[in-house]
Amino acid sequence: MTRPGLPPTTEEHRPPTAEQVDRGRPVLLAAFPGSAVLPMPSSGEPVGRAWLADAGIVDPKASSQHLSFSFEGGKWKVEDLGSRNFTFRNGHRLDPGAKVPIEDGTVLRIGGTLLVFREAYRGPFRPMEALGTLVGPFGLADMHAAIAAVAARRLHPVLIEGPTGTGKEAVAREVARALGRMHKYTAVNVGGIPETLFEAQLFGSERGAYSGSVEAKPGVLRAHHGGAVFLDELGELPGTSQPKLLRVLDGHGVTPLGGARELPVDVAIVAATNRDLAACVAQGTFRRDLLARFTFRIRLPSLAKRSEDLFAVTKALWERRYGTLDLGRVRVDVEAIELMMLQDWPGNVRDLDRLVASMDPGLGLKLSAVTQVLGVSASTAAPPPTVQAIEKAIADAGSKSAAAKQLGISRGYMNRRLEEKDEKKKEK
């Protein structure tokens, strides 16, 4: 089974044997105050402060026998054992003694520690270092593997896919660095160039090729011969320019606007899109053969799908703006981080950066400040609603926003529960 972000070329693909398939294992990923991987305790074993300490997490707010996990009926369940500071599941306090199922992505608060349950974790068993400006102790393992493959096999062209704000340009720089082409690197926002000027800017132009053209220009691709060019928003590439880019990817060179012959060029193309290019092909707005040239692709997950990375990303953003985020000096409420981990973040890291920018560095990340910026409140009194309750609330309220407010949950949590239901339907 190929990991997301690492599809094989048609020449390389071999069906995996049963021995080659890594089905992952259930773990708990510590997301705050530090990053760590905790294997699941034995079913029914009481765990608490010492268990966290063994993973390098010192938490005086955790009880010595805080909670236990059990595997029953094919599902993992969590039980609070009458702890002093309670156990919280997705922001809701558990009743002591009640065994509650947990699903992939469930956020657990134990004292001052936040954990994320992953049902089939295939990543490293220690947090990964940042790669350039890309921070992801756990959720970017596939991206790290992809960059390593690029470096080892000098793979290009590369297509980076993912929602807006996930860091595609940062990945592009790492791809160029892995290819040894960062010395001659530039980024081009395809969607930001008028179609009438696009060909001349990218492919160059001969003198007199258009009104006002008094001298020949090499264009971005030839100007970066021997380097790399990042084409952001590839899905916006004009239809008239797509055949020319196809020629470049096929190694035939560049024909300047107004030129009669192709000129050689050696440039690594790294492209990115937040659009479904396969759908664009079906609609006739993007060439099938051009998309097929991008045999190596890297898929970036949304921030909501890697909540275990959220505090590490927040810390990196904070330190770029305000300096070191020392938890001994700067106040960071565990409830604030928990609430942030349960949000949808439609703009991903870009939205998270806006939240960090709105904080007062002298006050830190207080729950009251975070709830005000997000426009949501933390609710811990009732257990989280079922999918059926969510669907009924949406039908009754007429909108997801109204239903979320009525149920006392975030839009992000609501959307994730509905997505999980859809994914399970597809699996069946």
Contacts in CASP RR format, 6 or more apart in sequence:
PFRMAT RR
TARGET T0000
AUTHOR 0000-0000-0000
METHOD contacts of the structure
MODEL  1
MTRPGLPPTTEEHRPPTAEQVDRGRPVLLAAFPGSAVLPMPSSGEPVGRA
WLADAGIVDPKASSQHLSFSFEGGKWKVEDLGSRNFTFRNGHRLDPGAKV
PIEDGTVLRIGGTLLVFREAYRGPFRPMEALGTLVGPFGLADMHAAIAAV
AARRLHPVLIEGPTGTGKEAVAREVARALGRMHKYTAVNVGGIPETLFEA
QLFGSERGAYSGSVEAKPGVLRAHHGGAVFLDELGELPGTSQPKLLRVLD
GHGVTPLGGARELPVDVAIVAATNRDLAACVAQGTFRRDLLARFTFRIRL
PSLAKRSEDLFAVTKALWERRYGTLDLGRVRVDVEAIELMMLQDWPGNVR
DLDRLVASMDPGLGLKLSAVTQVLGVSASTAAPPPTVQAIEKAIADAGSK
SAAAKQLGISRGYMNRRLEEKDEKKKEK
1 16 0 8 1.000
1 21 0 8 1.000
1 22 0 8 1.000
2 8 0 8 1.000
2 16 0 8 1.000
3 122 0 8 1.000
3 142 0 8 1.000
3 145 0 8 1.000
4 142 0 8 1.000
4 299 0 8 1.000
4 301 0 8 1.000
5 142 0 8 1.000
5 143 0 8 1.000
5 146 0 8 1.000
5 161 0 8 1.000
5 297 0 8 1.000
5 298 0 8 1.000
5 299 0 8 1.000
6 142 0 8 1.000
6 145 0 8 1.000
6 146 0 8 1.000
6 149 0 8 1.000
6 298 0 8 1.000
7 295 0 8 1.000
7 296 0 8 1.000
7 297 0 8 1.000
8 14 0 8 1.000
9 295 0 8 1.000
9 296 0 8 1.000
10 295 0 8 1.000
22 122 0 8 1.000
23 120 0 8 1.000
24 120 0 8 1.000
24 121 0 8 1.000
24 122 0 8 1.000
25 39 0 8 1.000
25 120 0 8 1.000
25 121 0 8 1.000
26 40 0 8 1.000
26 76 0 8 1.000
26 117 0 8 1.000
26 118 0 8 1.000
26 119 0 8 1.000
26 120 0 8 1.000
26 121 0 8 1.000
27 37 0 8 1.000
27 38 0 8 1.000
27 39 0 8 1.000
27 40 0 8 1.000
27 117 0 8 1.000
27 118 0 8 1.000
27 121 0 8 1.000
28 37 0 8 1.000
28 38 0 8 1.000
28 39 0 8 1.000
28 40 0 8 1.000
28 108 0 8 1.000
28 115 0 8 1.000
28 116 0 8 1.000
28 117 0 8 1.000
28 118 0 8 1.000
29 35 0 8 1.000
29 36 0 8 1.000
29 37 0 8 1.000
29 38 0 8 1.000
29 115 0 8 1.000
29 116 0 8 1.000
29 117 0 8 1.000
29 118 0 8 1.000
29 121 0 8 1.000
29 138 0 8 1.000
29 308 0 8 1.000
30 36 0 8 1.000
30 37 0 8 1.000
30 38 0 8 1.000
30 52 0 8 1.000
30 55 0 8 1.000
30 57 0 8 1.000
30 113 0 8 1.000
30 114 0 8 1.000
30 115 0 8 1.000
31 107 0 8 1.000
31 114 0 8 1.000
31 115 0 8 1.000
31 116 0 8 1.000
31 307 0 8 1.000
31 308 0 8 1.000
31 309 0 8 1.000
31 310 0 8 1.000
31 311 0 8 1.000
31 312 0 8 1.000
31 337 0 8 1.000
31 341 0 8 1.000
32 112 0 8 1.000
32 113 0 8 1.000
32 114 0 8 1.000
32 311 0 8 1.000
32 332 0 8 1.000
32 334 0 8 1.000
32 337 0 8 1.000
32 338 0 8 1.000
33 57 0 8 1.000
33 59 0 8 1.000
33 112 0 8 1.000
33 113 0 8 1.000
33 311 0 8 1.000
33 327 0 8 1.000
33 332 0 8 1.000
33 334 0 8 1.000
34 57 0 8 1.000
34 311 0 8 1.000
34 312 0 8 1.000
35 127 0 8 1.000
35 137 0 8 1.000
35 138 0 8 1.000
35 308 0 8 1.000
35 312 0 8 1.000
36 55 0 8 1.000
36 56 0 8 1.000
36 57 0 8 1.000
36 126 0 8 1.000
36 127 0 8 1.000
37 55 0 8 1.000
37 121 0 8 1.000
37 124 0 8 1.000
37 125 0 8 1.000
37 126 0 8 1.000
37 127 0 8 1.000
37 138 0 8 1.000
38 51 0 8 1.000
38 52 0 8 1.000
38 55 0 8 1.000
38 115 0 8 1.000
40 69 0 8 1.000
40 71 0 8 1.000
40 76 0 8 1.000
41 47 0 8 1.000
41 51 0 8 1.000
41 68 0 8 1.000
41 69 0 8 1.000
43 69 0 8 1.000
43 70 0 8 1.000
43 71 0 8 1.000
43 72 0 8 1.000
44 68 0 8 1.000
44 69 0 8 1.000
44 70 0 8 1.000
44 79 0 8 1.000
45 68 0 8 1.000
45 69 0 8 1.000
46 65 0 8 1.000
46 66 0 8 1.000
46 67 0 8 1.000
46 68 0 8 1.000
46 81 0 8 1.000
47 65 0 8 1.000
47 66 0 8 1.000
47 67 0 8 1.000
47 68 0 8 1.000
47 69 0 8 1.000
48 62 0 8 1.000
48 63 0 8 1.000
48 64 0 8 1.000
48 65 0 8 1.000
48 66 0 8 1.000
48 67 0 8 1.000
48 110 0 8 1.000
49 59 0 8 1.000
49 60 0 8 1.000
49 62 0 8 1.000
49 63 0 8 1.000
49 64 0 8 1.000
49 66 0 8 1.000
50 64 0 8 1.000
52 58 0 8 1.000
52 59 0 8 1.000
52 62 0 8 1.000
52 110 0 8 1.000
52 113 0 8 1.000
53 59 0 8 1.000
57 113 0 8 1.000
59 110 0 8 1.000
59 111 0 8 1.000
59 112 0 8 1.000
59 113 0 8 1.000
61 84 0 8 1.000
61 85 0 8 1.000
61 111 0 8 1.000
61 112 0 8 1.000
61 113 0 8 1.000
62 83 0 8 1.000
62 85 0 8 1.000
62 110 0 8 1.000
62 111 0 8 1.000
62 112 0 8 1.000
62 113 0 8 1.000
63 81 0 8 1.000
63 82 0 8 1.000
63 83 0 8 1.000
63 84 0 8 1.000
63 85 0 8 1.000
65 81 0 8 1.000
65 83 0 8 1.000
66 80 0 8 1.000
66 81 0 8 1.000
66 83 0 8 1.000
66 87 0 8 1.000
66 110 0 8 1.000
66 111 0 8 1.000
67 78 0 8 1.000
67 79 0 8 1.000
67 80 0 8 1.000
67 81 0 8 1.000
67 83 0 8 1.000
67 87 0 8 1.000
67 110 0 8 1.000
68 78 0 8 1.000
68 79 0 8 1.000
68 81 0 8 1.000
69 76 0 8 1.000
69 77 0 8 1.000
69 78 0 8 1.000
69 79 0 8 1.000
70 76 0 8 1.000
70 77 0 8 1.000
70 79 0 8 1.000
70 99 0 8 1.000
71 77 0 8 1.000
72 99 0 8 1.000
75 101 0 8 1.000
75 102 0 8 1.000
76 101 0 8 1.000
76 102 0 8 1.000
76 117 0 8 1.000
76 119 0 8 1.000
77 99 0 8 1.000
77 100 0 8 1.000
77 101 0 8 1.000
77 102 0 8 1.000
78 87 0 8 1.000
78 89 0 8 1.000
78 94 0 8 1.000
78 99 0 8 1.000
78 100 0 8 1.000
78 102 0 8 1.000
78 108 0 8 1.000
79 94 0 8 1.000
79 97 0 8 1.000
79 98 0 8 1.000
79 99 0 8 1.000
79 100 0 8 1.000
80 86 0 8 1.000
80 87 0 8 1.000
80 94 0 8 1.000
80 95 0 8 1.000
80 96 0 8 1.000
80 97 0 8 1.000
80 98 0 8 1.000
81 96 0 8 1.000
81 97 0 8 1.000
82 96 0 8 1.000
82 97 0 8 1.000
83 96 0 8 1.000
83 110 0 8 1.000
83 111 0 8 1.000
85 111 0 8 1.000
85 112 0 8 1.000
86 93 0 8 1.000
86 94 0 8 1.000
86 111 0 8 1.000
87 93 0 8 1.000
87 94 0 8 1.000
87 108 0 8 1.000
87 109 0 8 1.000
87 110 0 8 1.000
88 94 0 8 1.000
88 108 0 8 1.000
88 109 0 8 1.000
88 338 0 8 1.000
88 380 0 8 1.000
89 100 0 8 1.000
89 102 0 8 1.000
89 106 0 8 1.000
89 107 0 8 1.000
89 108 0 8 1.000
89 383 0 8 1.000
89 384 0 8 1.000
90 106 0 8 1.000
90 107 0 8 1.000
90 342 0 8 1.000
90 384 0 8 1.000
90 413 0 8 1.000
91 107 0 8 1.000
91 109 0 8 1.000
91 338 0 8 1.000
91 339 0 8 1.000
91 342 0 8 1.000
91 378 0 8 1.000
91 379 0 8 1.000
91 380 0 8 1.000
91 384 0 8 1.000
92 379 0 8 1.000
92 380 0 8 1.000
92 381 0 8 1.000
92 382 0 8 1.000
92 383 0 8 1.000
92 384 0 8 1.000
93 380 0 8 1.000
93 381 0 8 1.000
94 100 0 8 1.000
94 383 0 8 1.000
95 383 0 8 1.000
100 383 0 8 1.000
102 108 0 8 1.000
102 117 0 8 1.000
103 117 0 8 1.000
103 119 0 8 1.000
103 420 0 8 1.000
104 117 0 8 1.000
104 118 0 8 1.000
104 119 0 8 1.000
104 120 0 8 1.000
104 420 0 8 1.000
105 116 0 8 1.000
105 117 0 8 1.000
105 118 0 8 1.000
105 119 0 8 1.000
105 307 0 8 1.000
105 416 0 8 1.000
106 116 0 8 1.000
106 117 0 8 1.000
107 114 0 8 1.000
107 115 0 8 1.000
107 116 0 8 1.000
107 307 0 8 1.000
107 338 0 8 1.000
107 341 0 8 1.000
107 342 0 8 1.000
108 114 0 8 1.000
108 115 0 8 1.000
108 116 0 8 1.000
108 117 0 8 1.000
109 115 0 8 1.000
109 334 0 8 1.000
109 335 0 8 1.000
109 338 0 8 1.000
111 334 0 8 1.000
112 334 0 8 1.000
113 334 0 8 1.000
114 311 0 8 1.000
114 334 0 8 1.000
114 337 0 8 1.000
114 338 0 8 1.000
114 341 0 8 1.000
116 307 0 8 1.000
116 308 0 8 1.000
116 341 0 8 1.000
118 308 0 8 1.000
121 138 0 8 1.000
122 141 0 8 1.000
123 138 0 8 1.000
123 141 0 8 1.000
124 138 0 8 1.000
124 141 0 8 1.000
127 136 0 8 1.000
127 137 0 8 1.000
127 138 0 8 1.000
127 312 0 8 1.000
128 136 0 8 1.000
128 137 0 8 1.000
128 138 0 8 1.000
128 140 0 8 1.000
128 141 0 8 1.000
128 144 0 8 1.000
130 136 0 8 1.000
130 316 0 8 1.000
131 140 0 8 1.000
131 143 0 8 1.000
131 144 0 8 1.000
131 147 0 8 1.000
131 174 0 8 1.000
132 170 0 8 1.000
132 173 0 8 1.000
132 174 0 8 1.000
133 170 0 8 1.000
133 316 0 8 1.000
134 140 0 8 1.000
134 143 0 8 1.000
134 167 0 8 1.000
134 170 0 8 1.000
134 171 0 8 1.000
134 174 0 8 1.000
135 309 0 8 1.000
135 312 0 8 1.000
135 313 0 8 1.000
135 316 0 8 1.000
136 306 0 8 1.000
136 309 0 8 1.000
136 312 0 8 1.000
136 313 0 8 1.000
137 308 0 8 1.000
137 309 0 8 1.000
137 312 0 8 1.000
138 306 0 8 1.000
138 308 0 8 1.000
138 309 0 8 1.000
139 301 0 8 1.000
139 306 0 8 1.000
139 308 0 8 1.000
139 309 0 8 1.000
140 300 0 8 1.000
140 301 0 8 1.000
140 306 0 8 1.000
140 309 0 8 1.000
142 298 0 8 1.000
142 299 0 8 1.000
143 171 0 8 1.000
143 298 0 8 1.000
143 300 0 8 1.000
146 296 0 8 1.000
146 298 0 8 1.000
147 171 0 8 1.000
147 174 0 8 1.000
147 175 0 8 1.000
147 178 0 8 1.000
147 298 0 8 1.000
148 178 0 8 1.000
149 155 0 8 1.000
149 296 0 8 1.000
150 156 0 8 1.000
150 158 0 8 1.000
150 175 0 8 1.000
150 178 0 8 1.000
150 179 0 8 1.000
150 296 0 8 1.000
151 178 0 8 1.000
151 179 0 8 1.000
154 179 0 8 1.000
155 296 0 8 1.000
156 175 0 8 1.000
156 179 0 8 1.000
156 228 0 8 1.000
156 268 0 8 1.000
156 269 0 8 1.000
156 270 0 8 1.000
156 296 0 8 1.000
157 249 0 8 1.000
157 268 0 8 1.000
157 269 0 8 1.000
157 270 0 8 1.000
157 271 0 8 1.000
157 293 0 8 1.000
157 294 0 8 1.000
157 296 0 8 1.000
158 172 0 8 1.000
158 175 0 8 1.000
158 268 0 8 1.000
158 269 0 8 1.000
158 270 0 8 1.000
158 271 0 8 1.000
158 294 0 8 1.000
158 296 0 8 1.000
158 297 0 8 1.000
158 298 0 8 1.000
159 234 0 8 1.000
159 271 0 8 1.000
159 272 0 8 1.000
159 273 0 8 1.000
159 277 0 8 1.000
159 294 0 8 1.000
159 296 0 8 1.000
159 297 0 8 1.000
159 298 0 8 1.000
160 168 0 8 1.000
160 171 0 8 1.000
160 172 0 8 1.000
160 175 0 8 1.000
160 270 0 8 1.000
160 271 0 8 1.000
160 272 0 8 1.000
160 273 0 8 1.000
160 297 0 8 1.000
160 298 0 8 1.000
160 300 0 8 1.000
161 272 0 8 1.000
161 273 0 8 1.000
161 274 0 8 1.000
161 297 0 8 1.000
161 298 0 8 1.000
161 299 0 8 1.000
161 300 0 8 1.000
162 168 0 8 1.000
162 272 0 8 1.000
162 273 0 8 1.000
162 274 0 8 1.000
162 299 0 8 1.000
162 300 0 8 1.000
162 301 0 8 1.000
162 302 0 8 1.000
163 274 0 8 1.000
163 300 0 8 1.000
163 302 0 8 1.000
163 346 0 8 1.000
163 347 0 8 1.000
163 348 0 8 1.000
164 274 0 8 1.000
164 347 0 8 1.000
164 348 0 8 1.000
164 350 0 8 1.000
165 347 0 8 1.000
165 348 0 8 1.000
165 349 0 8 1.000
165 350 0 8 1.000
165 351 0 8 1.000
166 300 0 8 1.000
166 301 0 8 1.000
166 302 0 8 1.000
166 303 0 8 1.000
166 348 0 8 1.000
166 349 0 8 1.000
167 300 0 8 1.000
167 348 0 8 1.000
167 349 0 8 1.000
168 232 0 8 1.000
168 272 0 8 1.000
168 274 0 8 1.000
168 300 0 8 1.000
169 187 0 8 1.000
169 230 0 8 1.000
169 232 0 8 1.000
169 272 0 8 1.000
171 272 0 8 1.000
171 298 0 8 1.000
171 300 0 8 1.000
172 187 0 8 1.000
172 230 0 8 1.000
172 232 0 8 1.000
172 270 0 8 1.000
172 272 0 8 1.000
173 182 0 8 1.000
173 185 0 8 1.000
173 230 0 8 1.000
175 228 0 8 1.000
175 268 0 8 1.000
175 270 0 8 1.000
175 298 0 8 1.000
176 182 0 8 1.000
176 185 0 8 1.000
176 227 0 8 1.000
176 228 0 8 1.000
176 230 0 8 1.000
176 268 0 8 1.000
176 270 0 8 1.000
179 228 0 8 1.000
179 268 0 8 1.000
181 226 0 8 1.000
181 227 0 8 1.000
181 228 0 8 1.000
181 268 0 8 1.000
182 228 0 8 1.000
183 227 0 8 1.000
184 224 0 8 1.000
184 225 0 8 1.000
184 226 0 8 1.000
184 227 0 8 1.000
184 228 0 8 1.000
185 224 0 8 1.000
185 227 0 8 1.000
185 228 0 8 1.000
185 229 0 8 1.000
185 230 0 8 1.000
186 220 0 8 1.000
186 223 0 8 1.000
186 224 0 8 1.000
186 229 0 8 1.000
186 230 0 8 1.000
187 229 0 8 1.000
187 230 0 8 1.000
187 232 0 8 1.000
188 201 0 8 1.000
188 202 0 8 1.000
188 220 0 8 1.000
188 229 0 8 1.000
188 230 0 8 1.000
188 231 0 8 1.000
188 232 0 8 1.000
189 232 0 8 1.000
189 233 0 8 1.000
190 198 0 8 1.000
190 231 0 8 1.000
190 232 0 8 1.000
190 233 0 8 1.000
190 234 0 8 1.000
190 235 0 8 1.000
190 236 0 8 1.000
190 237 0 8 1.000
191 232 0 8 1.000
191 233 0 8 1.000
191 236 0 8 1.000
192 233 0 8 1.000
192 236 0 8 1.000
193 201 0 8 1.000
193 202 0 8 1.000
195 238 0 8 1.000
195 240 0 8 1.000
198 237 0 8 1.000
198 238 0 8 1.000
198 241 0 8 1.000
199 205 0 8 1.000
199 238 0 8 1.000
199 240 0 8 1.000
199 241 0 8 1.000
199 244 0 8 1.000
199 257 0 8 1.000
200 209 0 8 1.000
200 210 0 8 1.000
200 213 0 8 1.000
200 217 0 8 1.000
200 219 0 8 1.000
200 256 0 8 1.000
200 257 0 8 1.000
201 219 0 8 1.000
201 220 0 8 1.000
202 219 0 8 1.000
202 220 0 8 1.000
202 221 0 8 1.000
202 241 0 8 1.000
202 244 0 8 1.000
202 245 0 8 1.000
203 219 0 8 1.000
203 221 0 8 1.000
203 241 0 8 1.000
203 244 0 8 1.000
203 254 0 8 1.000
203 255 0 8 1.000
203 256 0 8 1.000
203 257 0 8 1.000
204 216 0 8 1.000
204 217 0 8 1.000
204 218 0 8 1.000
204 219 0 8 1.000
204 220 0 8 1.000
204 221 0 8 1.000
204 222 0 8 1.000
204 254 0 8 1.000
204 256 0 8 1.000
204 257 0 8 1.000
205 213 0 8 1.000
205 216 0 8 1.000
205 217 0 8 1.000
205 219 0 8 1.000
205 256 0 8 1.000
205 257 0 8 1.000
205 258 0 8 1.000
206 213 0 8 1.000
206 216 0 8 1.000
206 256 0 8 1.000
206 257 0 8 1.000
206 258 0 8 1.000
206 259 0 8 1.000
207 213 0 8 1.000
207 214 0 8 1.000
207 215 0 8 1.000
207 216 0 8 1.000
208 214 0 8 1.000
208 258 0 8 1.000
209 256 0 8 1.000
209 257 0 8 1.000
209 258 0 8 1.000
209 259 0 8 1.000
210 257 0 8 1.000
216 256 0 8 1.000
217 256 0 8 1.000
218 256 0 8 1.000
219 256 0 8 1.000
220 229 0 8 1.000
221 229 0 8 1.000
221 248 0 8 1.000
221 254 0 8 1.000
221 265 0 8 1.000
221 267 0 8 1.000
222 254 0 8 1.000
222 263 0 8 1.000
222 265 0 8 1.000
224 267 0 8 1.000
225 265 0 8 1.000
225 266 0 8 1.000
225 267 0 8 1.000
226 266 0 8 1.000
226 267 0 8 1.000
226 268 0 8 1.000
227 266 0 8 1.000
227 267 0 8 1.000
227 268 0 8 1.000
228 267 0 8 1.000
228 268 0 8 1.000
228 269 0 8 1.000
228 270 0 8 1.000
229 267 0 8 1.000
229 268 0 8 1.000
229 269 0 8 1.000
229 270 0 8 1.000
230 270 0 8 1.000
230 271 0 8 1.000
230 272 0 8 1.000
231 237 0 8 1.000
231 269 0 8 1.000
231 270 0 8 1.000
231 271 0 8 1.000
231 272 0 8 1.000
232 271 0 8 1.000
232 272 0 8 1.000
233 272 0 8 1.000
233 273 0 8 1.000
233 274 0 8 1.000
234 271 0 8 1.000
234 272 0 8 1.000
234 273 0 8 1.000
234 277 0 8 1.000
235 273 0 8 1.000
235 275 0 8 1.000
235 277 0 8 1.000
235 280 0 8 1.000
235 285 0 8 1.000
235 286 0 8 1.000
237 245 0 8 1.000
237 286 0 8 1.000
239 285 0 8 1.000
239 286 0 8 1.000
239 287 0 8 1.000
242 286 0 8 1.000
242 287 0 8 1.000
242 290 0 8 1.000
243 287 0 8 1.000
244 254 0 8 1.000
244 255 0 8 1.000
245 269 0 8 1.000
245 290 0 8 1.000
246 287 0 8 1.000
246 289 0 8 1.000
246 290 0 8 1.000
246 293 0 8 1.000
247 253 0 8 1.000
247 254 0 8 1.000
247 255 0 8 1.000
247 262 0 8 1.000
248 254 0 8 1.000
248 265 0 8 1.000
248 267 0 8 1.000
248 269 0 8 1.000
249 269 0 8 1.000
249 290 0 8 1.000
249 293 0 8 1.000
250 293 0 8 1.000
252 262 0 8 1.000
253 262 0 8 1.000
253 263 0 8 1.000
253 264 0 8 1.000
253 265 0 8 1.000
254 262 0 8 1.000
254 263 0 8 1.000
254 265 0 8 1.000
255 261 0 8 1.000
255 262 0 8 1.000
255 263 0 8 1.000
256 263 0 8 1.000
271 294 0 8 1.000
277 286 0 8 1.000
277 291 0 8 1.000
278 291 0 8 1.000
280 286 0 8 1.000
281 287 0 8 1.000
281 288 0 8 1.000
281 291 0 8 1.000
302 345 0 8 1.000
302 348 0 8 1.000
303 309 0 8 1.000
303 310 0 8 1.000
303 313 0 8 1.000
303 345 0 8 1.000
303 347 0 8 1.000
303 348 0 8 1.000
303 349 0 8 1.000
303 351 0 8 1.000
303 352 0 8 1.000
304 343 0 8 1.000
304 344 0 8 1.000
304 345 0 8 1.000
304 412 0 8 1.000
304 415 0 8 1.000
304 416 0 8 1.000
307 341 0 8 1.000
307 342 0 8 1.000
310 337 0 8 1.000
310 340 0 8 1.000
310 341 0 8 1.000
310 352 0 8 1.000
311 337 0 8 1.000
311 340 0 8 1.000
311 341 0 8 1.000
313 349 0 8 1.000
313 352 0 8 1.000
314 337 0 8 1.000
314 340 0 8 1.000
314 352 0 8 1.000
314 356 0 8 1.000
314 365 0 8 1.000
315 325 0 8 1.000
317 349 0 8 1.000
317 352 0 8 1.000
317 353 0 8 1.000
317 356 0 8 1.000
318 325 0 8 1.000
318 356 0 8 1.000
318 359 0 8 1.000
318 361 0 8 1.000
318 365 0 8 1.000
319 325 0 8 1.000
321 356 0 8 1.000
321 357 0 8 1.000
321 361 0 8 1.000
322 361 0 8 1.000
325 332 0 8 1.000
330 361 0 8 1.000
330 362 0 8 1.000
330 364 0 8 1.000
330 365 0 8 1.000
331 363 0 8 1.000
331 364 0 8 1.000
331 365 0 8 1.000
331 366 0 8 1.000
332 364 0 8 1.000
332 365 0 8 1.000
333 365 0 8 1.000
333 366 0 8 1.000
333 367 0 8 1.000
333 370 0 8 1.000
335 367 0 8 1.000
335 378 0 8 1.000
336 365 0 8 1.000
336 366 0 8 1.000
336 367 0 8 1.000
336 369 0 8 1.000
336 370 0 8 1.000
336 371 0 8 1.000
337 365 0 8 1.000
338 378 0 8 1.000
339 367 0 8 1.000
339 370 0 8 1.000
339 371 0 8 1.000
339 374 0 8 1.000
339 376 0 8 1.000
339 378 0 8 1.000
339 410 0 8 1.000
340 352 0 8 1.000
340 355 0 8 1.000
340 370 0 8 1.000
340 374 0 8 1.000
342 410 0 8 1.000
342 412 0 8 1.000
342 413 0 8 1.000
343 374 0 8 1.000
343 376 0 8 1.000
343 410 0 8 1.000
343 411 0 8 1.000
343 412 0 8 1.000
344 410 0 8 1.000
344 411 0 8 1.000
344 412 0 8 1.000
344 415 0 8 1.000
344 416 0 8 1.000
345 351 0 8 1.000
345 352 0 8 1.000
345 412 0 8 1.000
355 370 0 8 1.000
355 373 0 8 1.000
355 374 0 8 1.000
358 369 0 8 1.000
358 373 0 8 1.000
359 365 0 8 1.000
359 369 0 8 1.000
359 373 0 8 1.000
360 369 0 8 1.000
363 369 0 8 1.000
367 378 0 8 1.000
371 377 0 8 1.000
371 378 0 8 1.000
376 410 0 8 1.000
377 408 0 8 1.000
379 408 0 8 1.000
379 409 0 8 1.000
384 409 0 8 1.000
384 413 0 8 1.000
385 393 0 8 1.000
385 407 0 8 1.000
385 409 0 8 1.000
387 417 0 8 1.000
387 418 0 8 1.000
387 420 0 8 1.000
387 421 0 8 1.000
389 407 0 8 1.000
390 403 0 8 1.000
390 407 0 8 1.000
390 409 0 8 1.000
390 414 0 8 1.000
390 417 0 8 1.000
390 418 0 8 1.000
391 418 0 8 1.000
393 403 0 8 1.000
393 406 0 8 1.000
393 407 0 8 1.000
394 400 0 8 1.000
394 403 0 8 1.000
396 403 0 8 1.000
396 406 0 8 1.000
397 403 0 8 1.000
397 406 0 8 1.000
400 411 0 8 1.000
400 414 0 8 1.000
400 415 0 8 1.000
401 411 0 8 1.000
403 414 0 8 1.000
404 410 0 8 1.000
404 411 0 8 1.000
404 413 0 8 1.000
404 414 0 8 1.000
407 414 0 8 1.000
END
